[in-house]
Amino acid sequence: MDLEVSKGVRDIPGSLQSATSSMPSGKALMYFGLLLASGVFFIFIAFTMFLPVMVLMPQKFAICFTLGCGFIIGSFFALRGPKNQLAHMSSMERLPSTLGFIATMVGTIYVSMVLHSYILSVLFSVLQVLALVYYCISYFPGGSSGMRFLSSALTSSALRVFGR
C-alpha cells in the first residue's frame, strides 16, 4: 500500500509540484503576519492620533505613516523572499510606482527628521499617501493604465480651469 502512495506522489504533474514548492514556510508566514500587522498598526495610529493634529505635529504623522508603509513592504519581503520581491518591484511595469513610493518615503523622513519643516512634512505626507494609493492600485489588472488615464484627465481639466 505504501508503495502505491509513494509512486503516486512521484507522478504528480510538474505544475502542482512547482506550486507546492513555492509555498512560503510557516516561519515566512509568521514574519509576514507580524510585519503586516505592525504596518497596519502604525498607519492606524498615524491616521487616528496624528492626522487630526497634523497642523501642529506633521512630523509625528509623517514618521508613523512612513514606518507603517515600511513594515508593510517588509512583510512582502518576508513572504516572497528578498530576491523575488526585489525582482518583482524592479520589473519594468512596477519600477515607476516603486521608485515614486520609495522616493516619497525617503523624502518624508528627510524633511521631517532633518529639515524639521512643517510645510514640507505635510506636502511629502500627502505625496506619500498618493504614492501608496497608486502603488496599491498598480497591483490590480489595468490599475496602472487606469490611474495614468485618470491623472492625465485630472491634469488636463485643472490646466483648462486655470487657463493654460
C-alpha positions in Angstrom: 0.0 0.0 0.0 2.8 2.5 0.9 4.5 1.7 -2.4 1.4 2.7 -4.4 1.1 6.0 -2.4 4.7 6.9 -2.9 4.6 6.1 -6.6 1.5 8.4 -6.9 3.4 11.2 -5.1 6.3 10.9 -7.5 4.0 11.1 -10.5 2.5 14.4 -9.5 2.4 16.8 -12.5 5.2 19.4 -12.7 2.9 22.4 -12.3 1.5 21.1 -9.0 5.0 20.3 -7.7 6.2 23.7 -8.6 3.2 25.3 -7.0 3.7 23.5 -3.7 7.5 24.2 -3.7 6.9 27.9 -3.9 4.6 28.0 -0.9 6.0 30.1 1.9 7.2 28.3 5.0 5.4 28.7 8.3 8.2 31.0 9.6 7.8 33.2 6.5 4.0 33.4 7.0 4.6 34.3 10.7 7.0 37.1 9.8 4.6 38.3 7.1 1.8 38.4 9.6 3.8 40.2 12.2 5.2 42.8 9.8 1.9 43.4 8.1 0.1 43.8 11.5 2.8 46.2 12.7 2.5 48.2 9.5 -1.3 48.4 9.7 -1.0 49.4 13.4 1.4 52.3 12.6 -0.8 53.5 9.8 -3.8 53.3 12.0 -2.0 55.3 14.7 -0.9 57.8 12.1 -4.5 58.4 10.9 -6.3 58.2 14.2 -3.9 60.0 16.5 -1.8 62.3 14.4 -3.9 63.2 11.3 -6.3 65.3 13.4 -3.4 67.3 14.8 -1.3 67.3 11.7 -1.2 71.1 11.6 0.5 71.1 15.0 2.7 68.0 14.6 3.1 66.9 11.0 6.4 65.1 11.7 4.7 62.6 14.0 2.1 61.7 11.3 4.9 61.5 8.7 7.2 59.3 10.7 4.4 57.0 11.9 2.9 56.7 8.4 6.3 56.0 6.8 7.1 53.4 9.4 3.8 51.7 8.7 4.5 51.7 4.9 8.0 50.3 5.6 6.6 47.5 7.7 4.0 46.6 5.1 6.7 46.5 2.3 8.9 44.4 4.6 6.0 41.9 5.1 6.1 41.1 1.4 9.9 40.7 1.5 9.3 38.2 4.3 6.6 36.4 2.4 8.1 36.2 -1.1 11.8 36.3 -0.2 14.1 39.3 -0.6 15.4 38.3 -4.0 12.0 37.6 -5.5 10.4 40.7 -4.1 13.2 42.9 -5.4 12.9 41.4 -8.8 9.2 42.0 -8.7 9.5 45.6 -7.5 12.1 46.4 -10.1 10.3 44.9 -13.1 9.7 47.4 -15.9 5.9 47.7 -15.2 6.4 48.2 -11.5 9.6 50.3 -11.4 8.0 53.7 -11.8 5.5 53.2 -8.9 8.2 51.6 -6.8 10.6 54.4 -7.3 7.9 57.0 -6.7 6.8 55.4 -3.5 10.3 54.9 -2.1 11.2 58.5 -3.1 8.2 59.8 -1.2 9.1 57.7 1.9 12.7 58.9 1.9 11.6 62.5 1.3 9.1 62.3 4.1 11.6 61.1 6.6 14.2 63.6 5.3 12.0 66.7 5.6 10.6 65.6 8.9 13.8 64.4 10.7 16.5 66.6 9.1 14.9 69.7 7.8 12.1 69.9 10.5 9.9 71.6 8.0 6.2 71.7 8.8 5.1 72.6 5.3 7.3 70.1 3.5 6.3 67.4 6.0 2.6 68.0 5.1 3.4 68.1 1.4 5.5 64.9 1.4 3.0 63.1 3.6 0.2 63.9 1.1 2.5 62.8 -1.7 3.3 59.6 0.2 -0.4 58.8 0.7 -1.0 59.3 -3.1 2.0 57.2 -3.9 0.8 54.4 -1.7 -2.6 54.5 -3.3 -1.1 54.4 -6.8 1.3 51.6 -5.7 -1.5 49.5 -4.4 -3.8 50.2 -7.4 -1.0 49.2 -9.7 -1.3 45.6 -8.5 -4.8 45.4 -9.9 -5.1 44.3 -13.6 -5.4 47.6 -15.6 -4.7 49.6 -12.4 -1.6 51.4 -13.7 -3.1 52.4 -17.0 -6.4 53.4 -15.4 -4.5 55.6 -12.9 -2.5 57.2 -15.7 -5.7 57.9 -17.7 -7.3 59.4 -14.6 -4.3 61.5 -13.6 -3.9 62.8 -17.2 -7.6 63.7 -17.3 -7.5 65.5 -14.0 -4.3 67.4 -15.0 -5.8 68.5 -18.3 -9.0 69.6 -16.6 -7.1 71.5 -14.0 -5.0 73.2 -16.7 -8.2 74.2 -18.6 -9.7 75.6 -15.4 -6.6 77.7 -14.6 -6.3 78.9 -18.2 -3.3 77.1 -19.6 
